[in-house]
Amino acid sequence: MLAINFPPAATAGVHRTLRFVKYLGEFGCHPTVLTRNCDPDPGGESLLAQVPDDVIIHRVGESPEPPTPPNADAVNQSPSDRATPSPLAPLKRTTKNVLRPGWELITETPDQYIGWSRQAAVRGLELCRDGDFDAIYTTGPPHSAHLAGLKIHRQTGLPWIADFRDPFARKAWIKARNPWGQRLFPYFERQVVREADCVVVNNEASAEDFRRAYPDLPSEKIVAIPNGYDPDLVPVAEQLRERQREQTAADGRRPVPVLCHPGTLYGERDPGPILNAIAQLHRQGIDVRFQQIGVVAGQFDPTGMARQLGIDHLWECLPPMSHHEVMEQMAGADILLIVQPATPLQVPGKLYEMLLFDQPILAVCDSRATSDVIREAGNAWSVGSGDVEEIAATLQRCVERIESCQPQDRESARANYDGRDLARQLSQQIMRTQRSQPTTPP
């Protein structure tokens, strides 16, 4: 299994891979992981402790530093140098801007882990020569992992499962960097999709999109295995829910409901429409506090915006925290929030863990795939990301649902996203690729 992000990394994509690693062994597939060296993220060590003892982890390379563009010395000048701008400064800036696309093409195509990908391909081939492996599994993004898998597959002939957790060439989300390199994404994607024995995506809408893009391929080659939750979290969530019920019974409901968003705000995930909706409700005498957990990208200034709207007392930003701490915050919130605009094929992983709780869920999204899960959840609503009026109206509906004390039993919805069963589905695809391989005559 080639996975660039794996514990002690604790980024969002880690959890799907970790669930597969935890449970595949129960279905006769015994993974070996090839990943990168990395410093532990908050909570990453506890995730690493969940890896079964019999799973071997190989690590190569270092975490890449942000690529330094050509003429970086024009940026890294001393204060005295910057005090008096050089007459050549405009020329240097122009040169740097002209050269940057070429630099990014070399160092970040398809992403900044392309150097790791080359090292991983070498190490993966060594492991295949020395060990007895039956299949290759790669997961992206970062999609450089697929290019390493492609090279190993070509040289070993082992069946290959390529797992696209997010789109690669089509409907990619963030396109600010590496404009030249992005022109190569369709070429890379075609190579991976055509040469892999099985292409796995994480929702049926994405599977349909791939099938339309590659109509000449057998439809059964594209398989949807959704993200989900770790079944080990079920008793944890039950305990947290019970603790919250006891606290509410003792102290009563808080006067201002908390709307909790556990995840990074970046790219198209703009908190602005939500803050505007909260301000609109505030003017109507209805208060909701927006609790953000995690990083807010520099392109946004929700604190300043909340101040301008007169709702700075209704905005709170908590720093990144461990997975268990995030679960505690979700259990204590009154409304759970998903923000997924401009991405019709993606579903935030946190949505599946929200199914372990019974609060109302609000999805501010333009994702058909996300809306499908929301419909299954019950006591949950999806609204367009730019519709402030509808966001405000739906938030008000959530508040009314809280006040009426109508919790939602989501057991039936949870059944579709149990991580153990999803690992079973992946094991079936691995076995299928084994059976489809031609046998070598004696």
Residue pairs with C-beta under 8 A, 6 or more apart in sequence:
1 17
1 20
1 21
1 31
1 32
1 33
1 34
1 137
1 138
1 139
2 34
2 35
2 120
2 124
2 136
2 137
2 138
2 139
2 145
2 148
2 149
2 152
3 17
3 33
3 34
3 35
3 138
3 139
3 145
4 35
4 36
4 113
4 116
4 140
4 142
4 144
4 145
5 11
5 13
5 14
5 17
5 35
5 36
5 142
6 14
6 17
6 18
6 33
6 35
6 36
6 57
7 14
7 18
7 44
7 45
7 47
7 48
7 50
7 51
8 38
8 39
8 40
8 41
8 44
8 45
8 47
8 48
9 38
9 40
9 41
9 44
10 40
10 41
10 42
10 43
10 44
10 47
10 322
10 323
11 41
12 263
12 264
12 348
12 349
12 350
13 139
13 141
13 165
13 349
14 47
15 47
15 227
15 230
15 349
16 139
16 163
16 165
16 202
16 227
16 349
17 139
18 47
18 50
18 51
18 230
19 228
19 230
19 419
19 422
19 423
20 31
20 137
20 422
20 423
20 426
21 31
21 33
21 51
21 52
21 55
22 50
22 51
22 52
22 230
22 419
22 423
23 419
23 420
23 423
23 424
24 30
24 31
24 423
24 426
24 427
25 31
25 52
25 54
25 55
26 420
26 423
26 424
27 423
27 424
27 427
27 428
28 427
28 431
29 426
29 427
29 430
29 431
30 54
30 55
31 55
31 137
32 55
32 56
32 57
32 58
32 127
32 131
32 133
33 51
33 55
33 56
33 57
33 58
34 58
34 59
34 60
34 120
34 123
34 124
34 127
35 57
35 58
35 59
36 59
36 60
36 61
36 62
36 63
36 113
36 116
36 120
37 59
37 60
37 61
37 62
37 63
38 63
39 63
40 48
41 320
42 320
42 321
42 322
43 321
43 322
43 323
43 324
43 325
46 322
46 323
46 324
47 323
50 230
50 232
51 57
58 123
58 127
60 116
60 119
60 120
60 123
61 115
61 116
61 119
61 120
64 112
64 113
64 115
64 116
66 112
67 103
67 104
67 107
67 108
67 112
69 96
69 99
69 100
69 103
69 104
70 95
70 96
70 99
70 100
70 103
71 92
71 95
71 96
71 99
74 89
74 92
74 93
74 96
75 96
86 92
101 178
101 179
101 180
102 180
104 177
104 178
104 179
104 180
104 181
105 178
105 180
105 181
107 114
107 115
108 114
108 177
108 178
108 181
109 178
109 180
109 181
109 184
110 142
110 143
110 144
110 147
110 168
110 181
110 184
110 185
110 188
111 141
111 142
111 143
111 144
112 142
113 142
113 144
113 145
114 144
114 147
116 144
117 144
117 145
117 147
117 148
118 148
120 145
120 148
121 147
121 148
121 151
121 152
124 136
124 148
124 149
124 151
124 152
125 151
125 152
125 155
125 156
127 133
128 152
128 156
128 158
133 158
134 158
134 159
134 430
134 434
135 158
135 159
135 160
135 161
135 430
135 433
135 434
136 149
136 152
136 153
136 156
136 158
136 159
136 160
136 161
137 149
137 160
137 161
137 163
137 430
138 145
138 146
138 148
138 149
138 160
138 161
138 162
138 163
139 145
139 163
139 165
140 146
140 162
140 163
140 164
140 165
140 166
140 168
141 165
141 166
141 168
143 164
143 168
143 188
143 192
146 162
146 168
146 188
146 192
147 188
147 192
149 160
149 162
149 192
149 196
150 160
150 191
150 192
150 195
152 158
152 160
153 159
153 160
153 195
153 196
154 195
159 197
159 198
159 430
159 433
159 434
159 436
159 437
160 195
160 196
160 197
160 198
160 433
161 196
161 197
161 198
161 199
161 200
161 426
161 429
161 430
161 433
162 192
162 193
162 196
162 198
162 199
162 200
163 200
163 201
163 202
163 225
164 199
164 200
164 201
164 202
164 206
164 210
165 202
165 227
166 173
166 346
167 173
167 206
167 209
167 345
167 346
168 185
168 188
168 189
168 192
169 185
169 186
169 188
169 189
169 190
170 186
170 189
170 209
170 213
171 209
171 343
171 344
171 345
172 182
172 185
173 267
173 268
173 342
173 343
173 346
174 266
174 267
175 182
192 199
193 199
193 210
193 214
193 217
194 214
194 217
197 221
197 433
197 436
197 437
198 221
198 223
198 429
198 432
198 433
199 210
199 221
199 222
199 223
200 223
200 224
200 225
200 426
200 429
201 207
201 210
201 222
201 223
201 224
201 225
202 224
202 225
202 226
202 227
202 347
203 224
203 226
203 345
203 346
203 347
203 369
203 372
204 224
204 369
204 372
205 344
205 345
205 368
205 369
205 372
206 224
206 345
206 346
206 369
207 222
207 223
207 224
209 345
210 222
211 217
211 219
211 222
214 222
223 429
225 422
225 425
225 426
225 429
226 347
226 352
226 416
226 417
226 422
227 347
227 349
227 352
227 417
227 422
228 352
228 416
228 417
228 418
228 419
228 421
228 422
229 352
229 353
229 355
229 356
229 414
229 417
229 418
229 419
230 419
231 418
231 419
231 420
233 327
233 353
233 356
234 356
234 414
236 324
236 327
237 327
237 331
237 353
237 356
237 357
240 327
240 328
240 331
240 357
241 331
241 357
241 358
243 331
244 331
244 332
253 334
253 402
253 403
254 334
255 287
256 287
256 288
256 289
256 314
257 287
257 288
257 289
257 334
257 335
257 398
257 399
257 402
258 288
258 289
258 291
258 332
258 333
258 334
258 335
259 274
259 278
259 288
259 289
259 290
259 291
259 333
259 334
259 335
259 336
259 337
259 362
259 395
259 398
260 291
260 293
260 329
260 330
260 332
260 333
260 335
260 336
260 337
261 271
261 290
261 291
261 292
261 293
261 337
261 338
261 339
262 293
262 294
262 326
262 329
262 330
262 336
262 350
263 269
263 293
263 294
263 339
263 348
263 350
264 294
264 295
264 296
264 297
265 271
265 292
265 294
265 295
265 296
265 297
265 300
265 302
265 339
266 295
266 296
266 297
266 299
267 297
268 341
268 342
268 343
268 385
269 339
269 340
269 341
270 300
270 339
270 341
270 385
271 290
271 292
271 296
271 300
271 302
271 305
271 339
272 300
272 302
272 305
273 364
273 385
273 386
273 387
273 388
273 391
274 290
274 337
274 339
274 364
274 391
275 290
275 302
275 305
275 306
275 309
275 311
275 315
276 309
276 388
276 391
277 388
277 389
277 391
277 392
277 395
278 288
278 290
278 309
278 311
278 314
278 392
278 395
279 309
279 310
279 311
280 388
280 389
280 392
281 287
281 288
281 392
281 395
281 396
282 310
282 311
282 314
286 396
286 399
287 314
288 314
288 335
288 395
288 399
289 313
289 314
289 315
289 316
290 302
290 306
290 314
290 315
290 316
290 337
291 316
291 318
291 329
291 333
292 302
292 315
292 316
292 317
292 318
293 318
293 320
293 321
293 326
293 329
294 318
294 319
294 320
295 320
296 302
296 317
302 315
302 317
303 312
303 315
303 317
306 312
306 314
306 315
318 329
321 329
327 353
330 336
330 353
330 354
330 357
331 357
333 359
334 359
334 360
334 398
334 399
334 402
335 359
335 360
335 361
335 362
335 395
335 398
335 399
335 402
336 354
336 357
336 359
336 360
336 361
336 362
337 361
337 362
337 363
337 364
338 348
338 350
338 351
338 354
338 361
338 362
338 363
338 364
338 365
338 370
338 374
339 348
339 363
339 364
339 365
339 385
340 346
340 347
340 348
340 363
340 364
340 365
340 366
340 367
340 370
340 385
341 364
341 365
341 366
341 385
341 386
342 366
342 385
343 365
343 366
343 367
344 366
344 367
344 368
344 369
345 367
345 368
345 369
346 367
346 369
346 370
347 367
347 369
347 370
347 373
348 370
351 361
351 363
351 370
351 373
351 374
352 373
352 417
354 361
354 377
355 377
355 410
355 413
355 414
355 417
356 410
356 414
357 410
358 379
358 407
358 408
358 409
358 410
359 379
359 402
359 407
359 408
360 379
360 380
360 381
360 398
360 401
360 402
360 408
361 374
361 377
361 379
361 380
361 381
362 380
362 381
362 382
362 383
362 391
362 394
362 395
362 398
363 370
363 371
363 374
363 380
363 381
363 382
363 383
364 382
364 383
364 384
364 385
364 391
365 371
365 382
365 383
365 384
365 385
366 384
366 385
370 382
371 382
373 413
374 380
374 381
374 382
375 382
376 413
376 416
377 408
377 410
377 413
378 408
378 409
378 410
378 413
379 401
379 406
379 407
379 408
379 410
380 408
381 394
381 397
381 398
383 390
383 391
383 394
384 390
